[in-house]
Amino acid sequence: MQPRNMSMSGVVDLAAVKAAGEAKTKAEQARAEAARHGGPAAVPPSALVIDVDEAGFESDVLQRSAEVPVVLDFWAEWCEPCKQLGPLLERLAVEYNGRFLLAKIDVDANQMLMQQFGIQGIPAVFAVVAGQALPLFQGAVPEAQIRQTLDQLIQVGEERFGLTGIVVDADAEGAAGPADLPAGPYDALLEAAMSALDAGDLAGAVQAYKNVLADDPQHPEAKLGLAQAELLSRVQGQDPQTVRKNAADDPADVAAQIAAADLDLVGGHVQDAFGRLVETVRRTFGEDRDAARVRLLELFEVIGPDDPRVTAARQALARVLF
């Protein structure tokens, strides 16, 4: 997946803080200085994931982006998709072994940063390379496509700005790490679902999540995973231009509106997806109305019940139904 062209209105003037050319020069000077002193200082793997707030943004993100691409993960505790994306990005940060740094930003505690980046929904992922902000993706994205985006980001950092990343010492962690938690009753099935997603086997992931839900119908991680896997299955192989043209050409075609809403959500356009289906419910009756309503409820599961956009859409749905 190519990085989506997210809104950059109101974004921090990062170029004014650290221009690309200056950042490249400083990075080269820093590496030369480190080489004279026996090589760059290595960091433990745990240092590849950091929490960032407004006060530390310049030092933790802008300055660090002169030596390594910094990936920004905008998240919130109430955001269910964030709880799946966050651990995935943390795992990839360690796996990529210093080729990028992951900075996690809690939007509830850092509203100014959220506004400065023009973020309309979360999870939202940006990068800062040599002081410049790049939008990467928003919403539910398969791991394979996240990897492709990260590879492109790292290539840009290397070829345009000479960023070679930071050195990681796997043995630098403290000897006494946290005790391993006991395995949960569904950990094997959930791991199987994640492995299937990693391999692009969406049908296998769907079945694995259904196996969990057959025993525990309210299991939150399985419910969220199933909703996301089914959504990705529905849009797989679709031609976005054709789907959107069909929806635009025939607003009364309920199937076309449902398909377009799926694409809206996968692309991070959450409110567009919800609004499209609420409007479809408003102007339809019988089986058509029920189909649009059911799909809207399924998309609510993908985003999570505590997301304010879901709350607003539920209220809008109630108004058109009653």
C-alpha positions, 0 to 999 in steps of 0.5 A: 500500500502506498502511504495515503495522502492524509490531511496536513493542514495545521501541521507543525512547521517541521522544515523550519525546525530542522531542514532536510539538508541540515539534518543530513549534515548533522547526521553525517557529522554525528556518525563521524564523531562517533566513529572517532570515539570507537563507534556509535553508542548502542541502545537496548531493544527497549529504547526503540519504542518511546512515549512522546508528549508535547514537551519532549517532541522536539528532542525526542522526535525532531532531533532524533529524526536526524539520525533515524526515521521516527514513526509516530503512532497516534493512539488512545486508550479507548481506541480498540483498533489502536490496541491491535496496531500498537503492539504490531508496530512495537514488534516491528520496531524491534524486528527492524533492529534500529532502522526506525524509532517508534514514538507513541503519542496518546492523543487524549494527553496531547491534543495540541499535537493531534491538532497540529498534524490535522488528525481526524481519526485514530489510529493514525501513523506518521513519520518524521524524516530529517525534520519533515513529516510524512503521512503513512496510513490511518486505520486498519492496515494489514501487516504486509502493507505496513511492512511495505510502507516501512521499507519505503520509508527506510529507503527514503531516509537512506537515499535522500538523507543518509540516515542509516539508523541506530545501533542496537545491542540485544544484550544491553537489556537488564538481566532481570526482565519482567516475569512471563505472564501465564498463557491465556486459554485462547492464546494459541488460537489468537496467535494462529489468527495473527499468523494467518493474517501475517501470511495473508490467509484472511479465511484462516484468520476469520476461522481462528477468531470464530473458534475463540468466539464459539467458546467465548462469544464476548471475547473482546480481542476475538470480536475485534479481530474477526470484524477486521479480518472480515472487512479485509476479506471483503475488500480484497481484490476489489477495484477501488475506482470501480467500487466508488464509481458504482456507488456514485452512479447509483446512490440507490444501489444498496450493495454498491453503497455497502461496498464503498463504505467498506473501502472508506473504512479501510482507507481511514475515512471512518466518518465517511463510511458511517455517514454513507450507511446511515444515509442508505438506511434513511432512504431504504426499506425492508431487506435493503435497510436491514442490510445497510444497518447490519453492515454499519453495526459490523463496522462499529465493531471494527472501530470499537464501541468507545470511539466517539465517532461510533457514538455519534453514528449510533445516535444518527442511526437511531434518529433515522430508524425511529 
